[in-house]
């Protein structure tokens, strides 16, 4: 009922950031491949952070 009061975890924020970046990559890569590749490197870094957080939570 009051889910808007619930704070997002760091993992949820990283996942949202990753998803939005992947959408942006898809759009940008159609016109500028180099810029898309640079954004993809950032997305990979975020994915590594996500994997690290998941490992921390599973312990």
KOLDRENKE-794044 format. One record per residue (C-alpha): residue number from 1; x, y, z. Coordinates in steps of 0.2 Angstrom, whole numbers, plus 5000, padded with zeros to 4 digits. Layout:
<marses>
     i     px     py     pz
   NUM      X      Y      Z
...
</marses>
This chain:
<marses>
     i     px     py     pz
     1   5000   5000   5000
     2   5014   5012   5005
     3   5027   5006   4993
     4   5032   5023   4988
     5   5039   5025   5006
     6   5051   5011   5003
     7   5068   5015   4999
     8   5077   5006   4984
     9   5092   4996   4988
    10   5108   4999   4980
    11   5106   4983   4970
    12   5089   4990   4963
    13   5097   5006   4959
    14   5111   4998   4950
    15   5099   4987   4940
    16   5088   5002   4935
    17   5104   5011   4929
    18   5110   4996   4919
    19   5093   4994   4911
    20   5092   5013   4906
    21   5110   5013   4900
    22   5106   4997   4889
    23   5091   5006   4881
    24   5102   5021   4878
    25   5115   5010   4870
    26   5103   5003   4858
    27   5097   5020   4852
    28   5114   5028   4851
    29   5123   5013   4842
    30   5111   5015   4827
    31   5119   5032   4823
    32   5136   5032   4832
    33   5144   5015   4835
    34   5159   5022   4844
    35   5148   5031   4857
    36   5138   5015   4859
    37   5154   5005   4863
    38   5159   5018   4876
    39   5142   5017   4884
    40   5143   4998   4884
    41   5160   4998   4893
    42   5151   5008   4907
    43   5136   4996   4907
    44   5149   4982   4909
    45   5156   4991   4924
    46   5139   4992   4932
    47   5135   4974   4929
    48   5151   4969   4938
    49   5145   4980   4953
    50   5128   4971   4952
    51   5136   4954   4952
    52   5147   4959   4967
    53   5132   4965   4977
    54   5123   4949   4973
    55   5137   4939   4980
    56   5138   4950   4995
    57   5119   4947   4998
    58   5120   4928   4996
    59   5133   4926   5010
</marses>
